[in-house]
């Protein structure tokens, strides 16, 4: 019998400790340069790999999967979302897809709360003013750079899964009133703990919120969930925070409405056409933009990598991987 280790192709640079462990367990082909792979390179990878380890920015679509060899039986995604993988094509080709759920919940909720604080209180704008040598700060003023209080405001959470609930717990501690819209109403005990109000109608919730936090995955059903029509429902003094997926919001419509003063501001960690960002959003003082940092902690990346390894090892040992993605989950 051959003692050949399975070939595991990793598309991006991962933490050193994770890559070292992968090299110990598998025949791991690493991407030390961390240059994103082209579609042709991804096609070459699936053509030879036993296991592919892509990241959320790698588009593993039908065209790429059409080049997969018969030996490819597992795509172990380094990320919670799997909207970068054509799940239907993978399933039809007998390829199992896994992800890394749960380990990024607290980090993402922390960043969501940071943006909820930063946008109404103009934190980035104030910090930028002081760092600009052309500005001469005159000291405290009773009317300069006033923001808005968040205590007592209504927070509408779109997507009340692990991250949405973690955001709600943080927001409740800051004195916000918790409202949410979800595909399914959460358990009574969770609603009681969070003192949360459920809205079956997203439209009705949006019209009444002071701050809206997007915490749902990107699926065909959530693409442009916050469409131009729904954005028009928001109050002109409302804020939007998005640490989920950029495709959930019609970014062009959001930019137009912020410029027109129809929405007070936004805190965005993700973008519809990333890495491109709408120029109007970048130019607005009422928008805080971050380069997809919600999950960017050392601890989080290590936890993700360990989950990827567990999924691969479990699969290779002949068992169903713990984080297998099923269509019913989406």
N, C-alpha and C positions, 0 to 999 in steps of 0.2 A: 504494500500500500504506500502511496505517496505521502510524504510528510510535509508537503508544501503548505505553507501558511496561506490563508485567504488574502487576496489582494484587496486592500481597502484604500480607495482614492479619496483624499481629503482636499476639498476645493479651495480652502483659505487657511491662513495661519491661525492655529489654535494655541492656547497656553502651552508653554514648554512641557510642563508636567504631563499634560494630556497627550501631547504628541509622543513623548517618551514612552508612556504606557502603551500607546497604540503600536509603536515599533516593537515593543516586547511581545505583544500578543499576536500581532498580525504582520503581514507584509504590507507596511503602510507607505503609500506614496504621498508625500507631504508637499505643501505649497509654501516653501519658506519665504519666497519673495512677497507673498500675500497679494499678488496681482490677480484681479478678478478674471476668471476664465471666460473666454469667448464661447459662443454657441458651438463652434467647431471643436474647441478643446473639451467642452463638456460631452459632446458626442463621442470624441475619442476616449474619454474617461469611462463612459458607460459601456463602451464597446469592449473594454478589457477588465473592468473591475468586477469583483465578486460582491463588493459592498461599496456604495457611493455615500460619502458624507458631505452633502452640500450645506450651504447656509441660506438664510432667508433671501439673500440678494441674488442667488443663482436660479435662473429660470430653467427648470427641468420640465419642459413642455413636451408635447407630442412629437415634435420634430427631433428633439434630443433623444427621447426614449425610443424612437424608431431605429436608432443606431445601437441600441443596447444588445449586448450579447446574451446568449442563453444562460450564461453563468451568473448574470446579475439578478439577484433575488431579494436584495434589501437596499432601500434608500433610508439611511439613518440621518434625518435632517437635524442639523445643529441649530435649533430654534423651536419656539413654541408654535408659531404659525406654520402652516403647510400650503398656503396659497401660492407658493412658488413652484409647487409640484403638481403636475397633471395627474390627479389621483385616479381618474377613470382609466386613463391609458395605462398607468402603472398596474392597476388591478387586472385589466384585461391581459396584460403580459405576465401576470403571476408574480409581480414584484410587491413585496410588503414595504410599507412606508411607516416610519416611526418619527416621533418628535421628542421634545424635552419639556413637558408641561410641569407647572407647579414651581419650579426652581426660580423663576423670575418674578413671581407674584409680588413679593415685598419690595424688590428694587423698582419695579415699574410703578407700584402704588406710591412709593416715596417720590419718584419723579413727577407723577401726576399731581401730588399734593404740592410739590415745589412750584409747579406752573400755576396751580390754583392760587397760590400766594403771590407769585411773582408778577402776574399780569395785572390784576386790579391794583396792586400796591406799587407798580412801576419800578420794580427793583432793578431790572437790567438798564432801563433808561437812566435811573439815578446813578448807577455805578459807572455807566459809560460817560455821563456828564463829568464826573470827577476825574476820570482817567484821561479826558481830552485836554491837552495842555493849552488849547485856545480858549477854554472856558475859565472864568474867574468866579469861583463860588464865593458868595457874599455872606455865607452863614445862614442860620435858621431864618425862615420866613413863615408867617402865619398862613400864607395863601399860595406858596410856590410848590409846584409838582405834587399837587394833591391827588391821592388815589381814592379807592373805595374800600370800605370795611367789608370783610367777608363774614364776620360773625353775624349769625341770624339770617344769612342769605339762603336761598333755595338752590341746592345742587341737584341737577338731573343727570343721573348716570345711565348711559346707554350700554347695556351689557352687564348683567349682575352675576358674572361668574366669579372665579377666584380673585381676579384683579379688581373687578368692580366692587366686590365686598370688602377687599382690603382698603380700597380708596374710601369707601363709605365709613369704615371704622376710623380712619385718620380724620376725615372731614367732620365726623360727628364730634370728635374730641376738640375740634376748632370751633364748634358751635354752629356748624351749618345744618340746615334741615335737609334730610336725605329723601330724594325721590328717585325712582328708577323705572326704566322700560326694559323688558327682557322678553325673549321668545316664550318663556314660561315663568310664572310667578314663583319666587323662591319660597322655601319652607316658612311656616308661620314663626318658628322660633328665631329665624334669621331676621325676618321683618321686625320682630319685637326687640331683638338685640340692637338693631340699627335704627329703630324707630322710623322705618322707611315706609314711604307711600308708593304703592305700585300704580303705574299707569298702563293700561292696556293699549291706549292710543298714544303713539309717539307724538303726533301732531299736538294733541292737547297738552302733553307735558312740556313740550318745547316752548309753547306760548306763555308758560307761567314761570319759567326758570330764570334765575339770575346768572348761574354758571352751568354749562353743559360739559360733561366729561365723556369722551368717547372711549369705551373700553371693550368693544366687541371685536371679533375677528373679521377679517376680510373674506367674504364668500360671495358667490353670485347674488345672494339675497341681500347682502349689505353694501354692495357697490353703489356709491352715491346715495347711501341711505339718507345722509343729510344733503339733499338736492337743493337746487336754487329755490324751489318752492318751499321746502321745509325751513331753509335758512331765513326766508322772509317772515316766518312765524315768530322768530325770536324777537324779544324786546330790544330796542336800540341800545339799552344799557347792559345787555347781556354779554357774557364772555364764553368762548369755546376753548376747551383744552382737549388735545388729541395725542395720546401716547400709544395708540393701537395700530392702525394702518391708515396711510394717507388716502387710499382709495375710497374710504368710507365717506369722505367729504368731497363735494364738488369744489375743488380748490380754486378754480377761476371765479366761481360765483362768490365764494368766501372773500377772496381778495377784493372783488368789486364792491361788495357790501361794506367791508371795513374802510375802504377808501371813501365811500359815500357816507360814512358815519351811521350806517344802518345796524352795525354790530360794534360794540364797544372795544373789543379786542380779542386776541387769540393767543394761546400758548401751544405751539406745535413742535412735536418731536419727530413726526413722520410726515411724509409728503407724497402726493399722488403720483408724481413722476420722478421720484428720487433716483439719482442724486440731484436732479434739477429742482429748483425751488422757484415758485412764482416771484418775479421781481417786485411786484407790488407788495408782497408780504415782507420781503427783505427790507424794503424802503420805509415801512411803516413803524413809527415809534410805539404803536399800540399792539404790536405783535412781537412775542418772544419766540425765537426760532432756535432749535437745538438740533445737532446732527445725529439723531437717532441714539440718544444716550440713555434711554430709560432702563435698558438692561445692562448697561456698560459698567459693571462692577467686576472686580477680580474674582470675588466669591461666586457671583452669578455665572461667569464664564467657566469657572472650574466645575461648578455643579452641572452645567449643561454638558460639558465634555464627559464627565463621569456617567451621565445618563446615556449619552451616545455609546460609550464603551459597554455599558451594561446591556443595552439593546442589541448591540452586535454580538456580544459574547453569548447572550441567551439564545439568540437566533441560531448561531453557529453550533450551539450545543443541542439543537433540535427542539427547542421550546418556542412558544409564542412570546415575542418580546413584550415587556410590560407596558411600553408606550406605543403600541401599535395603533395607527390611526384608522378608524372605521368611518365610512361615509355618514353613518347615522349620527356621529359626533358633531358634524358640521352643520 
